[in-house]
Amino acid sequence: MSSAHRIDTTRVGIVGAGPAGLMLSHLLSKSGIDNIVVDNRDRDAIARTHRAGILEHGSVKLLSDSGVNGRVLSEGHRHDGIDLRFGGESHRIDFLDLVGESVWLYPQNEVFIDLADARERDGGDVRFGATDTVVHDHTTRTPKIRFTESDGSPAEIRCEILVGADGSQSICRRSIPAGERSDDFIEYPFAWFGILAQAPPSAPELIYTNSEHGFALISQRSETVQRMYFQCDPAADASAWTADEIWAELQRRVDGPDGLRLQRGPIFEQMVLPFRSYVCEPMRYGNMFLAGDAGHTVPPTGAKGLNLALADVRILFEAIDSFHRTGSRALLDSYSDTALRRVWRAQSFSYWMTNILHSRQDASPFERKRALGELATVANSRYAQQHLAESYTGWPHA
Ligand code: DHB
């Protein structure tokens, strides 16, 4: 690096301008805590990245109460339940009746757009399009982010607290020496094939279905755009599938005596999504703290990823705010343990939802029938349904 590089000093340096990094930046700025965010991607690329679409009630409250803007409430759709389908029959899980809560259908890229707009509106310092980002000096009082600005000039950010909110491929996490962290994970023998299609909704609520041909999820985006997924081989080539093949595969997974028909229309995006459960412990190294996918990945079944990231941010914000106001590091010191308690609950729920709804190709008839027995238990027990409803809509925040 040349000696002419620009140096900025701030209290909190955040790597990653996804929903986690930007939400943290927004909350810190509102509390008068100076911060800078750096991301390798450009703003339009993040806005175009399609991810999950379900927000827990606590995530909606965080977005609306913290003054991001009201779009989540005006343009999101409240869902009071889901349809759990197996053996070709639908079973409604009525969240509102079971636990008195709902979720909102509001896609992650819209959350990003709202947060990026709010940072711009409020004068936030967000450096998109950075390259060669590296983090240094985590265990000193002045950790640093070094990178090349989008205009090609070298830059350095000196901070008191460094936050790695840079996603599942996190450079921050990978900068933690191997002996200082544990990586626990499981792989699954399947992935999701996801599509976006121009079509009207096929059902009023989301359908999670377990069929003899494997899992499918019939989700939505709007009155005219739908999001759907089906379990596929992780090695599948998304572009190799024709629209007719995709629709046939989705349809046969929802087929049943009730004659449910999917509303078809032009598919304008198709991709294979990775599937993994992963946790890094602790979610801290020196004065660097990990948040969101940088610290953990959940499989998408149950839509916990973004919600968990926002839950981390909330805990981390309170810890940094307390440090800023009182000088006490107590909440920073307990951040990892506090966050990990929720992370492991979400890991457990996502794993359970994945296992009851997917089928493994090598599953024996016994395993297949046992899984249906478990689904029947959920469909016939108010207690079991409450477990699902409480986990899906989101546990209260500590
Ligand atoms: C969506 C994704 C999920 O993983 C899920 O559980 C529910 C909805 C979605 O993209 O709409």
Residues whose N, C-alpha, C, O or C-beta is under 5 A from the ligand:
A	BS01	DHB	R51 A52 G53 I54 S219 Q220 R227 P300 T301 G302 A303
